[in-house]
Amino acid sequence: MNITRIYYFTGTGNSLAVARKIAEDTNAELIGIPSACKNPQPIPKDASVGIVYPLYAGGLPNMVVRFLKSVSLADAGYVFFVATEGGQMGAPASQIQRLSSAAGHAADACWWIQMPDNYIPLSAPPAIPEQKAMYDAARHKAAAIAEQVKNREKHIEKMGFAGKLMGLAYGPFIKALPKSDEKFIISSSCTKCGICVSVCPAENISLADQGKHLWHHRCEGCLACLHFCPEEAINIGKKTELRSRYRHPSASVSDMLQQKK
């Protein structure tokens, strides 16, 4: 029986929820990409390997790119990618094929699944009824993807026109992310609880004496720190002060810790 291993990167739980559903239906092992970057493991011979990630400005997050540049997919028997995204832009097939080919096995399949948008510097998350409808549709598509994965079907969903337009901003956006933490502001409502430190997949935050936040300029832009803060004390300038926070209802602080263990 072929081994299935799914690597995932998540900031608010959307990609984790999709990865969990596919793993549940394929009896796959789940591994957080932050953990895999720190503790690399060889890919088992003829394994099915999945990468589940959030779409960033029409492309892959920095950490996912670094992971793909560090791993060898040469022994994999089947490689697939699943993007979660707030819009309906499609999957960055060209970037995926370039990186997976360089890693030793060109992607056999890539899909995208719409989930609630969580990038609150641009817009507020959708209303709860709309979120619930997206969760239902996402579970249905994830189940269909799982069946295709079990059969090792080849299927490439490409970027649509809107995604290609967004992709023009990908290079500057992704390059600027590590130092985007310079725009983060901590309000007086902060209780120094340290949850932001715990949930950050890049280990970009630490608390110094008297609870002062230190940002280490390796931000991934996932905004886990904003969305998981129980006091909503972290903001990006004034853009996010009046916008509600978001996380997938199944995602916990423990889940965020688990992906980087």
N, C-alpha and C positions, 0 to 999 in steps of 0.2 A: 504494500500500500504506500502511495506517495505521501511524503511529509508536506504539509502546508504551513508556511510561516508568514505571518503578516506583521510588518513593521508600520508603526503609526506615529504621527506627530500631531499633537492637539494643544490648543490654548484654552478653549472653552467647552470641550467635550463633543463637538460635532463629529470630528473625524474619529474619535474614540468610539462613539456610538455606532458609526458605520462599520468600523473595523471589528467591533464586537459582534455585530450581526453576521457579517461574513464569516468570521471565525467560528461562531456558534454553528453555522450551517455547513461548514467545511471541516470541522474538528481541527481547526488551525491553532498553532501557538501564536500568542500575541507578544510582541516585543516593542517597547517604546524606542523611537529613534534616538532620543537623548541618551538612553541607556546603551543602545547599540554603538553610539559614537564613542562612549567611554570604555565599553567592554565588548570589543568586536569579537564575533564568533564566525567561523567559516559556515558557508551555506551547505547544507547536506546535499549529497549527490542526488540529482534528478528531483529536487524539491520544487514545489510550487511556491513562489515568493511574491508577496503582495506589498505594495507601498500605499498607505492611505494618508492623505495630507490635505490641508486647507489650501485653496488657490490664493496666491498673493499677486494682485495686479496682473493677472493673466499668466502667472508662472509659479515655479516651485519655491517654497521658503528656503532661506539660506541653509538651515540645518539639514534639510532634506538633500540639497545639492551637495553639501559636504559629506553626508553619509554615502551618497551614490559614488562620490569620487574616492571613497575609502574602502568600499566593499567590492569583492569580486563576485560577479553573478555567473561566472563561467560554468560552474557546476550545476546551476539551476536548470530544471527541465521546463519551467514555465514561469513567466514574469508578468505581473499585471499591476496597474496603477489605478487608484480611485481618488478623484479630487472631490472635496466638499467645497461648496461656494454659495455665496449669498445671491448671486445673479444666475444667469443662464448662459454663461459665456462658452462653456465647453471645456475640453481638456487640452493642456499644452503639449500636444502629441509630438511636435517637432523637438522641443526641449527634452522631453522624456526619451524619445528614440536616440537622441544624441548622447545623453548621459548613460542610458542603460547599455547602449552599444559599446561605449568606452569602458563600461564595467564588465563586459564580457558576454552579455546576452541581451539583444534588442528586445524591447517590450513586446509581448505577444498580444496584450490587450490594455486598453485604458478607457476608463469611464469617468463620468462626473455625476454628482448627486447634489441637488439643491438642498441647502439647509438654511436656517435663519442667519441673516447677515449680522455679524458681531463687530464690525469695524466702526465703532461709534465716533471716531474723529470725523467721519464723513456723514453718517446718518444714524438715526436711532434704530434699534432692533424692531422687527415687525411686531404687530399686536399678537397677543397670546393665541387667539383662534387661528391666525395665519401660521403661527409657529407649529401648532398641533397638526394642522393639515400637512405641513412640510414633513413633520416626523413620520406621519403615516405613509406618505408617498416615498420617503427615503427608505423606510423599512421594506417596502414592497420592491423598490429597485435593488436594494442591497441583497434581498433574497434571490432576485433574478440573476444578479451578478454572481452570487455564490454558486448557483447551478451551472453557470457558464464556466466558472473557475474549476469546478469538479470535473467538467468535461474537457478542460483545457482548450476552450474555444478561442479562436483569434477574433478580436473585435477592437477596432480603433475608433474612438469618438474624438473628433478633432475640434479645434477652436472655431467658434463662429465668428461672424464679422465684428460683433461687439467685443468679443474677447481679443481679437487681433488688434483692435483700436486700443484697448486697455493695455495690451502687451507692449505698446510703444513706450509706456511709462514704467515698464517693469525694471529695466536696467537702472535708471536713476533711483527708483523707489527702493529696490532691494539693496543697492549700494549704501544708501543713507540710513538704513534701519539700525545698524549697530549703535550709532550715536543718537538715535531718535529719543533715547531716554533722557537727553538733555532738556527736553521739553516737558518732562513729567513734573508735576507739582503735587506736593503732599499738603493736605489741609490740616487744620487744627483738630479735626475730628479723628485723626489717626490715634489708635490706642497702643501702637507698637506691638501688636499681637504677633507679627511675623508671618502671617499667612502669605503675604506677597512674596516673601523669601522662599517659602515652601513650594508654591505653585509655579514659580518661574522655571521653565524647562532649560533655559540657558544658564541658570545660576548666575544671573546678572545683578542680583540685588543682595545686599547684606545690610545688617543693622549695626552701626557703630555704638560707641558710648552714648548714653542718654537716648538711645533709640533713633539716632539720626540715620536716614537712608543713604546708602552709598550705591551708586549706579556705576557699573563697570564697563559700559560701552560695548557690550556684546548682545544687545537687545535683538530679539527675533521678531518683534512686532506682533506677537500673538495676543497681547493685552490681557493675559491671564491675571496679571496683578490688578488691573482695573476691575475686571469682572468678578473676581473672587473676593475682593476686599469687602468685609462685612459692613464697613462704615462708608463705603464709596468715597474714601479719602484721597484716592489717587486720580488725578486728572491730567489731560494733555492740554495745557493752556486753559482757555475758557470754553473750548469747543465741546467738551464732554460733561460739563458741570450739570447741565439740565437734561442729559440723556440717560435713559434707564440702562441698567447693566443687563448682561445676558450670560447665561451658561446653560448648557444642555441639562435637562432635569435629572438625568442619570449620572452626571459628572460630580465628583466630590474632590475635596482637597487631597484625600488619600489616593485617588486616581491620578492626580497630577504628580504626586510624589512617586507613585509606582512607575510612571513612564521614564523616570530618570534614574531609577535604582540600578 
